[in-house]
Amino acid sequence: MKIAFLKESAAGETRVAATPETVKKIIGLGHSVTVQTGAGVAASVPDDQFKAAGAEIVADGGIGAADLVVKVRRPTDSEIGAMKAGAGFVSLLEPYGDRGVVEALAKAKIDALAMEFIPRISRAQSMDALSSQANLAGYRAVIEGAALYGRAMPMMMTAAGTVAAAKTFIMGVGVAGLQAIATARRLGGVVSATDVRPATKEQVASLGAKFVAVEDEEFKQAETAAGYAKPMSAEYQAKQAALVAEHIAKQDIVITTALIPGRPAPVLVTEAMAKSMRPGSVIIDLAVAQGGNCPLSRPDELVEVNGVKIMGFTNLPARLPADSSALYAKNFLALLPLLADKESKAFAPAWDDEIIKGAMLSKGGALIHPHFAPASAA
């Protein structure tokens, strides 16, 4: 199978879908690899390192001859047009944000797989790109928050006096939230966290943070089978908002991470809550790409309200391109055996496998994923 790794074209995207290490392993599995010129430069991987690993460096990535095309982000119209019919395409497609790209891939008879749709089952953990990228986003969110905060994170006792530790509040305890808690604790902050899923209470405590939530009967049932938070009733939201509002007013750094796939981000920090924080405080909104957990946040723009700094990041993993690329490349490497025939090494997805069923959006010119397929097909 000919596998092509393309250079990212999205504004501010610094990641690459392969590393010299994964290229060497892919070739060892019996495949050939082409890498587009300059694909890894922003992630500190020059072309000569890919070439030394056995890849061919091609100006257009060898997209026209490729049996499988791989990126980090969704393809451009010209890239879709350059792919041959029957080829495969893998990336973080963000299909809810642009259904047109999914339909264009299907129309071009490209078998497209969305990495973010990899089922969250134990067998697929090594393929879970959402988790690998969210882990780094949670870490970087704390670093960005600490940089914007005009004071120190840890408590410091000096001859001139004591510097108080920064009170850091993490809202949403998924992969990103857990890493944010751990990072804030390492930096010496006094950390608290909240989530509507009861299972997260123990996780928060295990990291040495305080759990903040209204723990009533509805709270005990607030998690889907897939591990995501359920939408809560208006009554619960009001009670939780009152508790959170009181807590936020005392915080120095607030990091929001709450996202539900395919839906607008829930509002966690209202304008009134943000204005209740003291001047110099910071809000980092990781959900700004889906509307934001704070209505005052703007994509990749620093907003200041009453002295409170509010920053919404649309792509924090791109601020750690070397590590995020390495993890994403390993996610793809783990997935690759499900996309190739064991004997011939040809592109042949394991259509009956639950991982492929969960992540593949199109097949042979038709949309097959239940979230995007026509009602009759679904």
Secondary structure by P-SEA (a helix, b strand, c coil): cbbbbbcccccccccccccaaaaaaaaaabbbbbbcccccccccccaaaaaaabbbbbcccccccccbbbccccccaaaaaaccccbbbbccccccccaaaaaaaaaaccccccccccccccccccccaaaaaaaaaaaaaaaaaaaaccccccccccccbbbbccbbbbccccaaaaaaaaaaaaaccccccccccccaaaaaaaaccccccccccccccccccccccccccaaaaaaaaaaaaaaaaaccbbbbbcccccccccccccaaaaaaccccbbbbbcccccccccccccccbbbbcccbbbbbbccccccaaaaaaaaaaaaaaaaccccccccccccccccccaaaaacccccccccccccccccccc
